[in-house]
Amino acid sequence: MSEKIRKKFRAEEIIVVLKKHLLEKKAILDYYHLHYQDGYRRLTFMMLDENIVAVSPSSVYRVLTETGVMRKWERKPSKKGTGFIQPLKPHEHWHIDVSYINIRGTFYYLCAILDGYSRYIVHWGIREKKDNI
């Protein structure tokens, strides 16, 4: 095969690959616009399941960010420190803790009641069955 023919075949292969790439890109974008509420990883596997296009999650991410349609992850503000009001005096708030413990090969339920103010154990009990707690 001459060099000229080889270059022609190589150019045709490149054109085919580019067309395939553009079609995949269009398919990803079209599918994203139908399912914009899902993340790029989920989109990837949904497209695989529906035989739309077979690409990796990183390829989907790259296509979405290059075209500018990838939305930023909107983190919700933390509610840490806003949900629990510390008790101001003893016996105002109690916590119950149930643990499963092994004593000499037999498993028991340990139930402890804690005071929320002082963290003092108000009462505790060990039972063989959960119904007896």
N, C-alpha and C positions, 0 to 999 in steps of 0.2 A: 504494500500500500504506500502510496506516495505521501510525502509530508503535507501537501496541500489537501488531500482527501482526509487525512487524519485530523488536521486542524478544523476542517469543515464539520466532521462528525463530533469533535470536541465542542465546537460552538453550538451545534444543535443540542447536545447533551446539556450544556449550560442553560440554554433557553428553556428546555423542558423542566429542568430543576427550578429555575426561576418562576416559571408559570405555576408549577406545583406549589412552591413556597407562597406565591401571591394568593393562590386559591385557598391554601391552608389558613393564611392570615385572614382572608375574607370570611372563611367559615368560622374561625374563632371569634371574630368581632361580631358576626351575625348572631352566633349562639350566645355570646355575652349579652347582647342587647335584649335577647329573649329572657335570659336568666341573670340579670344584673345583680340580684340580691345574694347570689351565691359567690363564694370565694373562688380564686383561680384554681386551687387544687381540686375542689369539688367539680368545677366546670370541666377540668381535664378528664376525670373519670366518667362524668355524665356523657361527654362527647364520645369517649371510647365505647360506653355501653350502647349508645345510639348509632354507632358507626358513622359519626360525622367526620372526625379526623383523629388520627392516632399520633399524638405528640406528647411530650413530657410536660409536667407541671411548670418547669422552668421556661419552656418555650411559650407556654400560654402567658406566664407572667411577663416575659420579655415583650411579647406582642402587645399586651394590654398597657404596659408602661410606655412603650415606644409611641403608641397612638394617643396616649394621654387620657384614656378612659378608666384606668385603674384608680379606684377611689381609695383614699387613705383610710386606714383602720381608725375608726372613731372610738377611742377609749372613753368609757363612761367615767365620770369623776368618782373617786373612791369614797365609799361610805364609812371607811374605817374611822372609828372613834365617835360616830354619830348615832349608833343604834342602841347603845347600852348606857343607862344612867346608873352611876355608881350609887349603892345604898348609903344613906347618911347615918344609919344607926343599926345595931344588931337586930337580927330576926326580921328585918324588913324584906329581905330577898334570900331565898334558899336555892341551892343547886342540888340536883340528884345525879349521882354517878353510879352506873352499874357496870361491874367488871366481871370477867369470867376468869377464875383462877384455878390452878391445879394444886391440890394439897394431897400429897402421898398417893398420887395416881388417880384420885377422884376429882372431878371438876365441880366447882361450886360457883354460885353467883354471889358476889360481894356488892351490897348496896350501901352507899354512903350518902348521907344528907349533909351538905356543907352550908354554913352561913356565908352569904355573899359579902358581908361587911368585913368580918374578921377572918374568913376562910377556915374557921374552926369546924371540926366534925361534930355536928349536933347529935347525930345518931348513925349507927351502922349495923348491919346484920349480914350473916352468911346463910345461904339456903342452897339446898341441892337442886331444887326446881325453880324455874322462873315464876311459876304461878304463885309460889309461896312468898314472893317478895312483897 
